[in-house]
């Protein structure tokens, strides 16, 4: 009897309460928002949901930040002038839970709207798009540029209200929450590679980004640019790299104001990059919303040059005639990768007698290495004016599922012409054979090349080539190509052994198929 009573008491013992971590709480908020958005008929997939979620978070972040700036200004006896005025601040409309349904949609979408007090005013998006600072380069201009490319695609004002209420639970003034949210946001961006639309155009695998930034090794005081920054992966990684060096107030100021620059012409990645940098701690992301190729190369002077460029420029696209006219006549091409390579060379600082020249790490498609014609002229300029010291050859599938085209990492620096190029072939491990969406490249796969980087010797994966061996001339000694497509001479040829009789049988089968095909063609003729 006593035993049964004891067992009954054990069953009644409550389970210990496990405290929810900050990351779990934020993940729960975002998950709830995404589930709510799935109910809205105006959204189709994550390619629609993430931009919606981002602009809502963007406005909450701005208001939290402006309230903090206001408090700090008051403590210093100063007056703070916000970028967004009443009634367009988050605290004015988003916290008003009575504004919902059609009234909420009208306030956000319409050009003109009536407020509860009867006054007529400009709608939220129209107001945000009209913001302009006196200098033309302030926070107002950033907000305006962001919302010129943003539309509200949700058609249920009630679901939108529920989403806004959940986002209001995030505290963007908490460093702990910001750190957790920045990692969460990166994971959401990664999911976008599976979404429809243009997601693949602005996603570079993080292990590749981290490796490139680490090898370039930006230092506080140096300026870093990505002229085709997409969601800001290179800039975020460079910011984090520099942030570890910013130990004083002055260095932090330098990091915030004079270190990170980007360009992104497409509205969606422009918005995503802004949010990505804000979440990682950059107060005023300096991202140009125009086409980086729109400025004639001849107009780019020393004041426009930077110390470092990290980029994965778009390739395979086409630019309008007006853009092509910004480049020298003998180097005009529709291949965007070659246009960006010319821009990058022009934007890097020239080496001075007492200093270091600008340096770059960029991703180019495999075809750029062996292409002739205009490509040869661009590559000749590269090896003449820069030290193209390293080419890292990546295995196939690194950029899957967007493309299976093999890509290469080019590392070069202004100052002296190229005399020899080191190559390093980074192949997938034996268990992968080929990279794919389900078997992506991992950070630890770069360990070998990192060890090799500062102590270079030839091995199975590394070799060097003299410049004279890549310059291709015709019979009259006219340069016809700069062939950077140098095969690994140390790679062992491994063939699977097969019985000779099986091989002969396979060849005969193929011959029979060819003969049958030729007979069919003959009959048609």
ZAMARGU-4260 file (C-alpha; in steps of 0.2 Angstrom, whole numbers, plus 5000, padded with zeros to 4 digits):
<rodrens>
0) 5000/5000/5000 | 5014/5012/5005 | 5023/5007/4989 | 5008/5012/4978 | 5006/5028/4987
5) 5025/5032/4984 | 5023/5028/4965 | 5008/5040/4965 | 5018/5054/4973 | 5032/5051/4960
10) 5020/5053/4946 | 5014/5070/4953 | 5031/5077/4954 | 5032/5092/4941 | 5045/5091/4927
15) 5059/5104/4929 | 5056/5120/4919 | 5070/5123/4906 | 5073/5141/4904 | 5071/5147/4886
20) 5087/5154/4878 | 5088/5171/4869 | 5091/5162/4853 | 5076/5150/4855 | 5065/5165/4860
25) 5070/5174/4844 | 5069/5159/4833 | 5051/5156/4840 | 5046/5174/4835 | 5053/5172/4818
30) 5045/5155/4815 | 5028/5162/4821 | 5029/5176/4809 | 5033/5165/4794 | 5019/5153/4799
35) 5007/5168/4800 | 5013/5174/4783 | 5009/5157/4775 | 4991/5161/4778 | 4992/5177/4768
40) 4986/5174/4749 | 4997/5188/4743 | 5013/5179/4747 | 5021/5165/4737 | 5035/5156/4746
45) 5050/5162/4756 | 5056/5174/4741 | 5040/5184/4746 | 5040/5181/4765 | 5058/5186/4769
50) 5057/5204/4761 | 5041/5207/4770 | 5049/5201/4787 | 5064/5212/4783 | 5056/5228/4780
55) 5045/5226/4796 | 5061/5222/4806 | 5070/5236/4798 | 5057/5249/4804 | 5057/5242/4822
60) 5076/5242/4822 | 5077/5260/4816 | 5064/5266/4830 | 5073/5256/4844 | 5090/5264/4838
65) 5083/5282/4837 | 5076/5281/4854 | 5093/5275/4861 | 5101/5289/4851 | 5089/5302/4859
70) 5092/5296/4876 | 5111/5297/4874 | 5109/5314/4866 | 5099/5320/4882 | 5113/5313/4893
75) 5125/5324/4884 | 5114/5339/4885 | 5111/5339/4866 | 5096/5338/4855 | 5093/5323/4844
80) 5084/5325/4827 | 5076/5309/4821 | 5076/5303/4803 | 5058/5298/4805 | 5045/5310/4812
85) 5028/5307/4820 | 5016/5298/4815 | 5028/5287/4805 | 5039/5281/4819 | 5036/5262/4824
90) 5030/5268/4841 | 5017/5279/4834 | 5008/5266/4822 | 5015/5249/4825 | 5011/5249/4843
95) 4993/5255/4840 | 4985/5238/4840 | 4968/5247/4836 | 4975/5250/4818 | 4972/5234/4809
100) 4964/5227/4794 | 4960/5238/4780 | 4965/5254/4790 | 4982/5247/4793 | 4984/5242/4774
105) 4978/5259/4769 | 4991/5268/4781 | 5005/5258/4774 | 5001/5257/4755 | 4991/5272/4750
110) 4997/5289/4745 | 4985/5298/4756 | 4977/5292/4771 | 4965/5298/4785 | 4971/5296/4803
115) 4959/5292/4818 | 4959/5311/4822 | 4952/5315/4805 | 4968/5323/4798 | 4974/5318/4781
120) 4992/5314/4778 | 5004/5305/4767 | 5004/5286/4768 | 5019/5277/4777 | 5028/5270/4761
125) 5026/5286/4751 | 5033/5296/4766 | 5048/5285/4768 | 5052/5286/4750 | 5052/5305/4750
130) 5065/5307/4764 | 5080/5316/4760 | 5094/5323/4770 | 5103/5340/4768 | 5119/5331/4763
135) 5111/5318/4752 | 5121/5304/4761 | 5112/5303/4778 | 5101/5290/4786 | 5086/5298/4778
140) 5093/5294/4761 | 5097/5276/4766 | 5079/5274/4772 | 5072/5282/4756 | 5083/5271/4745
145) 5077/5255/4754 | 5059/5259/4752 | 5059/5264/4734 | 5062/5246/4731 | 5049/5239/4744
150) 5031/5235/4742 | 5019/5227/4754 | 5012/5211/4746 | 5002/5205/4761 | 4983/5207/4757
155) 4976/5204/4775 | 4978/5218/4786 | 4974/5207/4801 | 4988/5194/4798 | 5000/5209/4795
160) 4995/5216/4812 | 4998/5199/4820 | 5016/5199/4812 | 5019/5217/4818 | 5014/5213/4835
165) 5027/5198/4836 | 5041/5208/4829 | 5037/5221/4842 | 5043/5208/4855 | 5061/5210/4848
170) 5073/5222/4857 | 5085/5229/4845 | 5094/5238/4859 | 5100/5222/4867 | 5117/5217/4861
175) 5113/5199/4866 | 5097/5199/4855 | 5106/5207/4841 | 5120/5194/4841 | 5107/5180/4841
180) 5096/5188/4828 | 5111/5191/4816 | 5115/5173/4816 | 5097/5169/4814 | 5095/5181/4799
185) 5110/5173/4791 | 5102/5156/4792 | 5086/5163/4784 | 5096/5171/4770 | 5104/5154/4767
190) 5087/5147/4765 | 5084/5159/4751 | 5095/5149/4739 | 5081/5137/4738 | 5068/5150/4735
195) 5062/5155/4717 | 5068/5171/4709 | 5085/5179/4709 | 5091/5172/4726 | 5105/5163/4718
200) 5112/5178/4711 | 5117/5186/4727 | 5122/5171/4738 | 5140/5166/4741 | 5144/5151/4752
205) 5150/5157/4769 | 5165/5146/4770 | 5171/5154/4753 | 5168/5171/4760 | 5177/5168/4777
210) 5192/5161/4768 | 5193/5176/4756 | 5192/5189/4770 | 5204/5180/4781 | 5217/5179/4767
215) 5215/5197/4762 | 5216/5201/4781 | 5208/5219/4781 | 5216/5231/4794 | 5208/5245/4804
220) 5210/5261/4794 | 5208/5252/4777 | 5193/5254/4766 | 5184/5238/4760 | 5172/5238/4745
225) 5160/5226/4737 | 5153/5234/4721 | 5140/5220/4719 | 5137/5216/4737 | 5120/5206/4736
230) 5115/5202/4754 | 5131/5209/4761 | 5140/5193/4765 | 5158/5199/4761 | 5154/5216/4770
235) 5147/5208/4785 | 5162/5196/4786 | 5174/5211/4784 | 5165/5221/4797 | 5167/5207/4810
240) 5185/5205/4805 | 5189/5223/4808 | 5178/5224/4823 | 5189/5213/4833 | 5203/5226/4830
245) 5193/5241/4835 | 5198/5242/4854 | 5196/5261/4856 | 5182/5274/4853 | 5191/5282/4839
250) 5194/5265/4830 | 5176/5261/4832 | 5172/5277/4824 | 5183/5274/4810 | 5176/5256/4808
255) 5158/5263/4807 | 5161/5278/4796 | 5176/5275/4785 | 5178/5256/4782 | 5164/5247/4774
260) 5156/5252/4757 | 5145/5242/4745 | 5135/5244/4729 | 5119/5234/4725 | 5107/5239/4711
265) 5093/5226/4714 | 5080/5232/4727 | 5078/5215/4736 | 5096/5212/4740 | 5099/5230/4743
270) 5086/5229/4757 | 5093/5212/4763 | 5111/5219/4764 | 5105/5234/4774 | 5097/5223/4787
275) 5111/5211/4787 | 5124/5225/4791 | 5112/5233/4804 | 5110/5217/4813 | 5129/5214/4814
280) 5132/5231/4822 | 5135/5244/4808 | 5125/5260/4812 | 5124/5268/4795 | 5127/5255/4781
285) 5135/5264/4766 | 5128/5254/4752 | 5125/5263/4735 | 5109/5258/4727 | 5114/5262/4709
290) 5123/5251/4696 | 5142/5251/4701 | 5146/5251/4682 | 5136/5267/4679 | 5151/5279/4682
295) 5164/5280/4667 | 5181/5272/4672 | 5190/5288/4667 | 5180/5298/4680 | 5186/5287/4694
300) 5200/5296/4702 | 5211/5293/4717 | 5198/5300/4730 | 5187/5286/4724 | 5199/5272/4726
305) 5199/5259/4740 | 5212/5248/4749 | 5202/5232/4747 | 5189/5224/4736 | 5180/5208/4740
310) 5167/5203/4727 | 5158/5189/4718 | 5153/5199/4703 | 5138/5194/4692 | 5143/5185/4676
315) 5134/5180/4660 | 5122/5195/4661 | 5121/5209/4649 | 5122/5228/4651 | 5114/5242/4641
320) 5124/5251/4628 | 5125/5267/4640 | 5134/5256/4652 | 5146/5249/4639 | 5151/5267/4634
325) 5159/5269/4651 | 5173/5257/4647 | 5187/5259/4634 | 5182/5255/4616 | 5193/5241/4615
330) 5187/5233/4631 | 5168/5234/4629 | 5159/5218/4631 | 5142/5211/4637 | 5151/5199/4649
335) 5147/5207/4666 | 5162/5198/4675 | 5174/5207/4663 | 5166/5224/4666 | 5167/5222/4685
340) 5185/5216/4683 | 5189/5232/4674 | 5180/5242/4687 | 5189/5233/4702 | 5206/5236/4694
345) 5202/5255/4692 | 5195/5256/4710 | 5210/5249/4719 | 5222/5261/4727 | 5238/5264/4717
350) 5254/5259/4726 | 5264/5273/4733 | 5283/5272/4737 | 5280/5272/4756 | 5264/5261/4756
355) 5255/5246/4750 | 5244/5245/4734 | 5226/5241/4734 | 5222/5222/4734 | 5207/5211/4729
360) 5200/5194/4731 | 5186/5191/4718 | 5177/5176/4711 | 5176/5173/4692 | 5169/5159/4681
365) 5180/5146/4674 | 5178/5153/4656 | 5186/5169/4661 | 5203/5160/4663 | 5204/5154/4645
370) 5193/5166/4636 | 5202/5176/4622 | 5197/5192/4612 | 5192/5206/4624 | 5194/5195/4639
375) 5213/5193/4634 | 5215/5212/4634 | 5207/5214/4651 | 5218/5200/4658 | 5234/5207/4650
380) 5230/5224/4659 | 5228/5213/4675 | 5245/5205/4674 | 5254/5221/4668 | 5247/5232/4682
385) 5244/5220/4696 | 5253/5205/4704 | 5241/5191/4701 | 5249/5181/4714 | 5236/5167/4718
390) 5222/5158/4709 | 5212/5146/4719 | 5203/5133/4708 | 5186/5127/4716 | 5178/5111/4713
395) 5162/5109/4703 | 5146/5112/4712 | 5152/5125/4725 | 5138/5137/4719 | 5125/5124/4717
400) 5110/5124/4714 | 5112/5141/4705 | 5126/5134/4693 | 5137/5120/4690 | 5150/5131/4682
405) 5167/5129/4690 | 5173/5145/4698 | 5190/5152/4703 | 5196/5164/4716 | 5208/5178/4710
410) 5220/5187/4722 | 5229/5202/4716 | 5238/5218/4722 | 5243/5234/4714 | 5261/5238/4713
415) 5271/5227/4702 | 5267/5217/4687 | 5264/5198/4688 | 5280/5187/4687 | 5273/5171/4692
420) 5256/5164/4698 | 5253/5151/4712 | 5239/5139/4709 | 5230/5129/4722 | 5217/5116/4717
425) 5203/5114/4731 | 5195/5098/4727 | 5180/5090/4737 | 5184/5076/4749 | 5183/5058/4743
430) 5166/5056/4751 | 5158/5070/4741 | 5166/5068/4723 | 5157/5084/4718 | 5149/5098/4729
435) 5130/5100/4728 | 5116/5109/4738 | 5115/5094/4749 | 5134/5092/4750 | 5140/5110/4751
440) 5158/5115/4754 | 5163/5116/4772 | 5175/5129/4781 | 5187/5115/4787 | 5190/5110/4769
445) 5201/5126/4768 | 5212/5121/4782 | 5226/5114/4770 | 5226/5130/4759 | 5227/5141/4775
450) 5242/5132/4781 | 5250/5133/4764 | 5246/5151/4761 | 5261/5158/4771 | 5273/5144/4768
455) 5271/5140/4749 | 5278/5124/4742 | 5273/5114/4727 | 5262/5098/4732 | 5248/5088/4724
460) 5237/5103/4725 | 5248/5117/4723 | 5260/5123/4708 | 5267/5139/4701 | 5268/5145/4683
465) 5279/5159/4676 | 5271/5173/4667 | 5280/5169/4650 | 5270/5152/4650 | 5253/5160/4650
470) 5256/5173/4637 | 5250/5166/4620 | 5257/5174/4604 | 5253/5171/4586 | 5267/5168/4572
475) 5270/5187/4571 | 5272/5188/4589 | 5256/5197/4592 | 5248/5193/4609 | 5232/5183/4606
480) 5228/5177/4624 | 5233/5177/4642 | 5228/5159/4646 | 5226/5157/4665 | 5218/5140/4663
485) 5233/5131/4669 | 5230/5112/4673 | 5237/5104/4689 | 5254/5096/4683 | 5255/5086/4700
490) 5238/5078/4699 | 5240/5059/4698 | 5230/5051/4684 | 5219/5038/4692 | 5210/5026/4681
495) 5198/5012/4687 | 5205/4996/4681 | 5193/4986/4669 | 5196/4969/4661 | 5202/4972/4643
500) 5188/4961/4636 | 5175/4972/4644 | 5183/4988/4637 | 5183/4981/4619 | 5165/4975/4621
505) 5160/4993/4627 | 5170/5001/4612 | 5161/4989/4599 | 5144/4993/4607 | 5148/5012/4604
510) 5154/5008/4586 | 5137/4999/4582 | 5127/5014/4589 | 5137/5026/4578 | 5135/5015/4562
515) 5117/5014/4565 | 5115/5033/4567 | 5125/5036/4551 | 5114/5024/4542 | 5099/5033/4548
520) 5106/5050/4542 | 5111/5042/4525 | 5093/5036/4522 | 5086/5053/4526 | 5098/5061/4514
</rodrens>
